[in-house]
Amino acid sequence: MKKIVAVVMGLVLLMVAMSFAQGAAPQRDSQKGTISSIDGSKLVMTGTRGFSKLETTFVLNGDTKKDGNLKVGAFVIVYFRIENNQKIAERVKTI
């Protein structure tokens, strides 16, 4: 009986450790749309979700990879991560 309790407790501790490890990794996603405005530190993009128009702001930094001619009106895909409730652009690519 003691062995079963020890195994169950070990599994519980392992599951808790795995949940903390998963929570530490930033969430990554991508979004397509048209550039509404862009400057050195942010990109505002207009896209759609269902029947709704959606405006999203992404933070640009020195690590952001930029592919293509990024200008107002360009159709792009933004690969980003969420960090401190901000969408940090990792790559912006015209399509």
C-alpha positions in Angstrom: 0.0 0.0 0.0 2.9 2.4 0.8 4.3 1.8 -2.7 1.0 2.7 -4.3 0.8 5.9 -2.3 4.4 6.8 -3.2 3.8 6.2 -6.9 0.6 8.3 -6.9 2.3 11.1 -5.1 5.2 10.9 -7.5 2.8 11.2 -10.5 1.0 14.1 -8.9 4.3 16.0 -8.4 5.3 15.2 -12.0 2.0 16.6 -13.3 2.4 19.8 -11.3 6.0 20.3 -12.5 4.9 19.8 -16.1 2.1 22.3 -15.8 4.6 24.9 -14.5 6.9 24.2 -17.4 4.1 24.6 -19.9 3.0 27.8 -18.3 6.5 29.3 -18.7 6.6 29.0 -22.5 5.1 32.0 -24.4 2.0 31.4 -26.5 2.7 31.7 -30.2 0.2 32.3 -33.0 -0.1 34.0 -36.4 -2.6 36.4 -37.9 -3.3 37.6 -41.5 -4.5 41.1 -42.5 -3.7 44.5 -44.1 -1.3 46.9 -42.6 -3.2 50.0 -41.3 -0.1 51.8 -39.9 3.5 50.9 -39.3 6.5 52.6 -37.7 9.7 51.5 -36.0 8.1 50.1 -32.9 4.6 49.0 -33.8 2.4 47.6 -36.6 -1.3 48.0 -36.7 -3.1 45.5 -38.8 -6.8 45.2 -39.9 -8.2 41.7 -40.4 -11.4 39.9 -40.1 -12.7 37.2 -37.7 -15.9 35.8 -38.8 -18.0 38.8 -39.9 -16.2 41.3 -37.7 -13.4 43.6 -38.6 -10.6 43.3 -36.2 -7.7 45.8 -35.5 -4.6 44.4 -33.8 -1.5 46.1 -32.7 1.9 44.3 -32.7 5.1 45.4 -31.1 8.1 45.5 -33.4 11.6 45.2 -32.0 15.2 44.6 -33.2 14.5 40.8 -33.3 11.5 41.1 -35.6 12.2 39.5 -39.0 10.7 41.6 -41.8 10.1 40.0 -45.2 8.8 41.9 -48.2 7.7 45.5 -48.7 6.0 46.4 -45.4 3.9 49.5 -46.1 0.3 50.7 -45.4 -2.1 48.6 -47.5 0.2 45.5 -47.8 -1.4 42.1 -47.0 0.8 40.3 -44.4 1.0 37.4 -42.1 2.4 38.2 -38.6 3.9 35.4 -36.5 3.9 36.6 -32.9 4.2 35.6 -29.3 2.2 36.9 -26.3 4.3 38.4 -23.6 3.1 40.6 -20.7 -0.3 40.9 -22.5 1.4 42.3 -25.6 1.6 40.7 -29.1 5.3 40.7 -29.9 5.9 40.3 -33.7 8.6 37.7 -34.3 8.2 37.8 -38.1 6.2 39.9 -40.5 5.8 38.7 -44.1 4.0 40.0 -47.1 1.8 37.5 -48.9 
